[in-house]
Amino acid sequence: MDEAEAREAAAMIESAKAQYEALMRQQEIIKLTVDEHSRARDTISRVASGKPGDDILVPIGAESFIHARISEEKSAIVGVGADVSFQRSPEEAQKLLSARIDELNRAVHKIGERIEQTELTVQQLSEKVQEYYSRSDPQ
């Protein structure tokens, strides 16, 4: 490795570190989305298991709840994307949310693999650059 290659490797390290940070942020956002979907699925399950007229606490986000009463109508309104929602039975809504959770968890796993690969790349390049500079440093 010569000095130009060492500079190029150092630039690649910085680029890989930026990619690593972006992947970490993306993974965190997906994990938050998984949590949101899980809370929705759990809420649907609790409402579906109640009887009409039962008082319940319904999560509204930010660790906040409101009091509500279960009605005769137990269907759920579930978003399908592009600001479109459909009415579904509680069982169908739970299945849909579970499928989304599985898909999101697969995405988290794939991003985790990319994070590991990026970490390995940074480590390998860092070792090469460090080796070059330790050899070229006259002490």
Stockholm file with secondary structure:
# STOCKHOLM 1.0

chainA/1-139         MDEAEAREAAAMIESAKAQYEALMRQQEIIKLTVDEHSRARDTISRVASGKPGDDILVPIGAESFIHARISEEKSAIVGVGADVSFQRSPEEAQKLLSARIDELNRAVHKIGERIEQTELTVQQLSEKVQEYYSRSDPQ
#=GR chainA/1-139 SS CCHHHHHHHHHHHHHHHHHHHHHHHHHHHHHHHHHHHHHHHHHHHHHHHSCTTCEEEEEEETTEEEEEECCSCCCEEEEEETTEEEEECHHHHHHHHHHHHHHHHHHHHHHHHHHHHHHHHHHHHHHHHHHHHHHHSCC
#=GC SS_cons         CCHHHHHHHHHHHHHHHHHHHHHHHHHHHHHHHHHHHHHHHHHHHHHHHSCTTCEEEEEEETTEEEEEECCSCCCEEEEEETTEEEEECHHHHHHHHHHHHHHHHHHHHHHHHHHHHHHHHHHHHHHHHHHHHHHHSCC
//
